Structure formats: C-alpha cells, structure tokens
Amino acid sequence: MTVNASAKSSPSIRDVAKLARVSHQTVSRVLNDHPYIRPATRERVLAAMAELNYRPNRAARTLATSRSHTIGVLLTASASHYGPASTIAAVEEAARDRGYSVVLASPGRVEVAEFSDALDHLIREGVDGIIAVAPQIRAAAAVAKLHNPVPVVMIQCDSGDPRLSVDNRVGGKLAAEHLWRLGHRRLAHVSGPGDWSEATARRHGFEEALADVGSGPVAIAEGDWSAESGYRAFEHLRDSGCTAVFCANDQMALGLIHAAHDDGRRVPRDLSIIGFDDTPEAAHYLPPLTTIRQDFHMVGRRAVDSLLSALDGTPKHGRSIHPKLVVRDSTSAPA
C-alpha cells in the first residue's frame, strides 16, 4: 500500500483556534451557538473554519455537548398540503440556521400506534427534541398522550405545551370584516375538513365576526383543501343568494373561481371570493386572489427557538402569530 506523505489530515478544532487566535473552548462555543460570544470573535472563528474547510464531527460534538444537533419532525398530515409542507420547509430552514439537521417521520394513519412507532424511530435516530406538525384535532390529541423522552413542541394544534401556531380564528375574522366593510351582507363559507383545527378555527372566527354585527353565514360547504372540492362546493352555494365567499384556503378558492366562471358569474362583480394562506400562485389567479397571509417562516423560527429553549431548561410559552389581510382583485363591493 502506498501512502502519500504530503497528504494532510483533516483540520482539527485546535487548527481553527490557532488560525483565529482564540482558545479551542471559544471555537466550541461558536459551534454550539453560545450567546455570549462577541460578534467580531464569532466572525473570526467562522472565517478560520471556512479557510481551513473545517467540518465539525457530529459524533465529537455529541460527546462534548450531549447533543446530536438533530431535530425530529413528526408530520401527521400529508406533505402534499400547502400548509404542512410550508411549515416543514420553514422548520428545516430555521434549524439549519441554528446548526441543526432535521429527520422527518410521517405516520401512515392517524392512530396512536402509528404515532408511537414514528416517535420511536425518531428517538432511535438520536434526535435532541421533536417538533410535531399535527393539524388534525384527533392527531394532536394522540401525540399529546404519547410518552416523550425528549422535549416536544406542537405546531398548528389546540393541544400541547408550548403551543405555536398562526391565529386562524383571527384570520377568519379578518376575512369576514373585509367582506362586510365592502358592503356584503350575504356571506358564505367553504371550510376545510372538520377534523382539522385550522379549519375549525377559521370557521369560528368567520362566524364570530358576523355574529358581532348581528349576522351569520347564509351557507357553509365543507371541502378537503383541494381545488376540486372548491369547485364542487359551488353547487351547494349556488342558490344561497350569497354575494361573497370566504374559502378556508387558496386552493379551494381557485376551484370556486373556476366554478363561478363556468356558471357565468364574474368574480368579483357577481361574486367576491377571499382565500387563506397566500400561496405563491395566489397573486397570479384570474383575478388575483384576495387572501389571508400566514407567516410560515415565523412559525418555523419560533418552533425551533422554543424547542432549543426547552433543551436549555428555559422553555418559552407558546405565542400565536397573527395573519394579515392581502387585498387583491377577487373582492369588491357588491354590484
């Protein structure tokens, strides 16, 4: 066997410390995102790591810190839905910014046994903690009942501690108030599935805002988040006399716009439609969709921050995030 005598071994933490003119303990603090490091020192260490092409050894970091720097994500819904998919992407980005990798587990069915198996898988992967994306009411309750040997943060659910989510009830109220201000008095709603906490909260917020002005929805149709279900919902709303509809997500709003067009109704002149989410495509619907925007990036950051705080023994209380109204061309005053 021939060995290249000029070949260099991988740089060590002491090599980084020497180049950055700091102690190896300081390099370790930078690697572990210690809060009490001067910005200039942190930049010097990071520059030395880049120059040496230093890659911290995960096993060594685990031994030194008793952490694997891995976060488990338990997803109880299909990643094909925009909300859960965007939440996972936001968590992954926030975790990466904090020096953590992410392991995903998605149970096949909404059952306690399935969730328990998924949790066991994440624990075997050596995760430091778990972020559960559990939008279904039954799924959130099942996850909350599991014995968790590591900290767990629940997103988009009505159970768990700490609780982090967009305030969907406020979003429903924003939709109703916007349509009411435009002059609409006969409002309808296309809700999401009844077993999803977001769908329930959006509907309740919508109904509460109308109740505050002595009114209520003239019709409610339940969809499944898909554009096709929004299209089908039009049949239920057709003869209700409604002049405006709040759809619980943008995809169902897209289907409803399509159905209204096929029925010869013009949006927004004959029917105003507002969605929820503000997907990237919403601004390019015909007409561009008025909607309620969720800040998924904020959800991801807060979830990761909350989990890491729990790991440090200083858990933060869950705080809801208020959505925002985005007015475009799919809503106007009634003709």
N, C-alpha and C positions, 0 to 999 in steps of 0.2 A: 504494500500500500504506500502510495506517495503522498506526502503532506507538504503543502505549500508553506514554507517557513515564513513567508512575508504576509500570510493571511492574518487579519486581526480578529480577535474575538469581539463579540457584541459589546457595545459600550455599557458600562455599569452606572449605577446611581452615583457612585463616587466620581466617575469621569465627568458626569454632568455637574456635580458640585464643584469640582476643580475648575472647570471652564467658566462657570457662573460666579466663582469666587464666593461661595456660600458653603455652609455645612451640609452634610448629606441629610441631616434631620430637616433642614429647610426645604430641600428638594422633596422629601417625603410629604411635608406639609402642603406643598404646592400640588403634588399628585393627588392628595386627598381633599383638595379644595378647602383647606383650612381658612377660616375667615380672617385671621389676624396676621396676614402677610401683606407687607407694603406693596402697592401696585408696581413700583419700579423693580423690586426684588422678584416678584412673580414674573414680570416680563423678561427679566434677565435669565431666569431659570428656563422659561419656555423657549427662549431663543437658543439657549445652550442645548436643550433637548432636540430642537429642530436641526441645529447644525450637526449634532452627532447622530442624528436619525435614531434617537433613543426611543425604545418601545418598552414601557413598564411590563414586567412579567406578572400576569394575573395571579399566579399561584403565590408568588412572593408577596404581592400586595395583600392577598387574603391572609397569609400567615402574619403579616405585620399589623394588619388592621382588623382582623377577624371579620372581614367583609369580602364578598366576592365581586362587588361592584356590578351586580346583575340584578335587574328588577324583573319580576314576573308580571305578566299582564294576563288576566283571566277574562276572556270575552264570552259572554253568554248569548250573544246575538250574532247574526250573520254579518260578516265583514263587507258584504255587498251593499248594506245600507249605508247611506252617506254619513249619518251621524256617528255611528260606532267606528267606521273606517277613519273618519277625520279625527276622532278622539284618539285612536291608537297612533295615528301619524303624529299628532301633537305630543303625545306622551313620549314616543320614541325620540323626537327632536329635543324635547326638554331633558330627557335622560342623557342623551348624547352630549348635550351642552354641560352636564354635570359630571361627565366622565363615566357614565353607566351604560351598559348594554341591556337589551331587552329580550326576554324569552316569552313567546306567546303560547297560550294554551286555550283552545276553544272546544268546549264540550259539544258533543253531537246533539244532545237533547237537554231540555230544561228539566233535569232531575237531580236530586241531591246526590245520588250515587255517581252520576256523571261528573258533577262539580267536584266531588271528593277525589275522584281519580285524577282530574285535571290539577287540583291543588297538590296532590301527592307528586305528580310529575314535576311541577314547578319546584317543590321542596327538594326533590332528588337532583334537580339542576343546580341547587345551591343558591337560590335567589335570596337576597337580603330582605326583601319585602315584596308585597303584591299589590298591584292596582287592579281592581275589579271593575270592568265596564259591564254593568248589569242593568240594562234599561227596562227589562220586563219586571213587573212587580213581583211575580212568583219567583223569578230567578234571584232577585236581590234578597228576598226573604230566605231563600235556600242557602245562599252564600253566607248570609249573616249567621246562620245556625252552625256552620262548619267550625271545627276546632282548628284555629290558625296558630301555628307555632311561630309565625313571623308577623310583623305588622301588616295590616291590610287597609287600604284606602278605597272607598267605594265612590264611583263616579256615576252621575245620572241615575240616581235612585232615591227612594224615600226612606232607606234604612242604612244603617252603618254609621260608624264614627271614626274619623271625621267624614262629614258629608260635603261633597263638592259637586256642583252642577250649575248649569245655566238656569236662571229662574224662569222656567217655562210658563208659570202662571202669569208672571209679568208680561211675557211675550204675547200670551193670549189677550191680555188686557190692552196692550198696545195696538193689536190688530183691530179689536172692536172699537176702541176710541178713535182710531184713524178713520175708519169707515163711517162712524157716527158723525164725526166733525165734517165729513164731506157731504152729509145730508141724507145718508141712507138710513132707513127705518125698518126695512125688512131684510134682515141679515140671516144667512145660513152658514153652516159649518160642515166641512169634510174632515172628520177626525182621523187620527191614526188608530192602530189596533187598541182595543180596550184594555189589554193586559200590559201595555207599555206605560210606565209612569209619566214619560214626557207627553204622550198623547192625552192622558187624563188631566195633567196639569194645564196644558194648553187649552183644553176644552173648558175646564173650570174657570180659568182666567177670563176667557171669552164670555162665558155666561155671567160671571160676576160683574164684569164691566157693563154688560147690557142691563143686568138687574139694577145697577146703581142709577140708571136713567129710566127705570120703570118698564123695561122691555125684556125681550128674550129672543133666542133664535127661532125663526119660523120653520126651520127644518134642519136635521142633523143626519148625515150619512157617514158610515164608518168605512174607511179604506184600509189598505195594508201597506202604505207608504209608496206604492208603485204608481207610475203614471197611468197604467191601465185601470187601477182601482179608482183613480180620479176621474177618468173618462166614464166609467160605469156609474159613478156617483151622480153624474148629471141627470140620469134618468130619475133618480129619487128626488132631485131638487127641481126638476123641470116645471112642475105645476104648483110650486110653493109660493110663487109670486115674489121671490127674493130678488133684490137688485144688487146684492153684493154677497160674496162668499169668502170666508176665511178657511184656507186649506192648511192642515197641520204640517205640511212640508211642501217644498218646491216641486218635487216630482208629481205629486197629486195635483198641484195647481196647473202644471203643464198639461196633464191629461184632461183637466176640466176646461182649460182654454181650448184644447182641440175639440172637445165635445160641443162646446158652445159655438164654435165656428161651424161645425158640421150641422148644427141646428139652425144656422142662420143668424145667430146672435153675435153682436160685435162687442169686443172687450176693449175698452171699458164702457163704451157708450150705453150698451144694453145690460152689461153685467160687469161689475168691478170684482176683481179677484186678487187676493193677497195670499202669499205663501209664508213659509217659515224655513230658515236655515241660511239663505243667501248663498246657494251653491255657485260655483264659478260660472255656470251656464245661465244663471237667472237673469243677468243683465242682457243676455242675447236672445231671450224668448221674444216671440212676436205676439203682443207687445212686451217690451222689457218689464220684468216682474217686480212689483212692489212686494216687499217681503220683510221678515224679521231676521236680523243677523245674529248668529251665535259666534262667540269668540272662542273657537276651539283651541287656539294657541294658548290663551289664558287658562283654559281648563287643564291642558296638559302641564303647563308650568306649575300651577297651583297643586295639582295632584302629586307631581314629583317632589316639589318642595315640602308638601305635607308629609309624604312618606319618609323623606330623608330626615325631617324634623322628628318624626316618631322614632326613627332609628337612633337619633341622638338623645332621646329621652325628653324631648321638648315638643310634644305633639301640638299642632295648631288646630284650632276649631275650624270646622268646615264653614266656608262662606260662599253664598250663591253669587253668581255673576249675572248682571243684568244684560239682557239682549237689547238691540237697538232697531228702531224702525228705519227701513231704507225705502224711500218713496221713488217709484219709477212710473211707468206709463200704464200699468194694468188697473189702476184705480183712478176714479174721478167722481165728480158729483153726479147724481142720477140725472138722466135726461128729463 
